[in-house]
Amino acid sequence: MNVILILFLYVIIVNIVGFAEMGIDKRKAKRGAFRIPEANLFLTALVGGSIGCIAGMYTFRHKTKHKSFVFGMPAILIVQLAVIVYLLFAAPVHFTLM
């Protein structure tokens, strides 16, 4: 199987997980149930789910008053995009998409 395809599927799945975690945590917050730790939400974003976490944050209006999330999640995304751009265009090792 192609490595790019595997990475693409990984990113899709981890973003779906990030989106779902925000929705689940919001529902648990409304019910007063045991919550997903904030560290887990940030970990999901760090391992590639930042877009899903950001989308879930604003879709479910969850953690939007927490500055650590409002600024932290986009900061993680910017760093991830910078790493991707570096790896594709400036890294000493040449990566190809085909």
C-alpha positions as a printed Julia matrix, in Angstrom:
98×3 Matrix{Float64}:
   0.0    0.0    0.0
   1.2    3.49  -0.79
   2.72   5.39   2.17
   0.99   8.62   1.14
  -2.38   6.85   1.15
  -1.71   5.45   4.63
  -0.73   8.91   5.93
  -3.8   10.44   4.3
  -6.11   7.87   5.92
  -4.38   8.41   9.28
  -4.94  12.18   9.1
  -8.6   11.7    8.14
  -9.23   9.26  10.99
  -7.42  11.31  13.67
  -9.35  14.44  12.62
 -12.65  12.57  12.87
 -11.59  11.44  16.34
 -10.72  15.04  17.32
 -14.08  16.31  16.07
 -15.92  13.53  17.91
 -13.99  14.12  21.14
 -15.11  17.75  21.21
 -18.73  16.71  20.69
 -18.58  13.96  23.3
 -16.91  16.25  25.84
 -19.53  18.96  25.23
 -22.34  16.46  25.78
 -20.66  15.2   28.96
 -20.23  18.8   30.16
 -23.95  19.47  29.74
 -24.83  16.31  31.68
 -22.28  16.87  34.42
 -20.62  13.55  33.64
 -16.94  12.59  33.78
 -15.12  14.69  31.16
 -12.36  14.08  28.65
  -9.18  15.67  30.07
  -7.99  18.78  28.23
  -4.59  17.12  27.83
  -6.23  14.38  25.74
  -7.89  16.97  23.5
  -4.54  18.69  22.94
  -2.81  15.34  22.39
  -5.29  14.47  19.66
  -4.55  17.82  18.02
  -0.78  17.29  18.33
  -0.84  13.88  16.65
  -2.54  15.35  13.59
  -6.14  16.06  14.56
  -5.91  19.82  14.9
  -8.34  20.57  12.05
 -10.94  18.18  13.5
 -10.49  19.62  17.0
 -10.87  23.18  15.74
 -13.94  22.26  13.67
 -15.47  20.46  16.66
 -14.65  23.34  18.96
 -16.67  25.78  16.89
 -19.38  23.35  15.72
 -20.25  22.36  19.28
 -19.27  25.74  20.79
 -17.02  23.91  23.19
 -13.92  25.4   24.84
 -14.34  28.6   22.82
 -13.96  30.75  25.94
 -10.68  29.09  26.93
  -7.77  31.1   25.55
  -5.55  28.02  25.66
  -7.87  26.39  23.13
  -8.74  29.46  21.06
  -5.04  30.23  20.5
  -3.48  26.83  21.17
  -5.36  24.74  18.61
  -4.66  27.11  15.69
  -1.03  27.4   16.85
  -0.69  23.61  16.68
  -2.19  23.66  13.18
   0.21  26.38  12.02
   3.21  24.43  13.33
   1.97  21.26  11.63
   1.51  23.08   8.32
   4.98  24.62   8.63
   6.5   21.17   9.2
   4.68  19.78   6.16
   5.85  22.67   3.97
   9.41  22.23   5.24
   9.37  18.49   4.56
   7.96  18.95   1.06
  10.11  21.86  -0.1
  13.15  22.5    2.09
  14.12  19.25   3.77
  17.52  17.75   2.9
  15.69  14.53   2.03
  13.5   14.75  -1.04
   9.87  13.59  -0.65
   7.68  12.87  -3.65
   3.95  12.44  -3.76
   4.05   9.75  -6.44
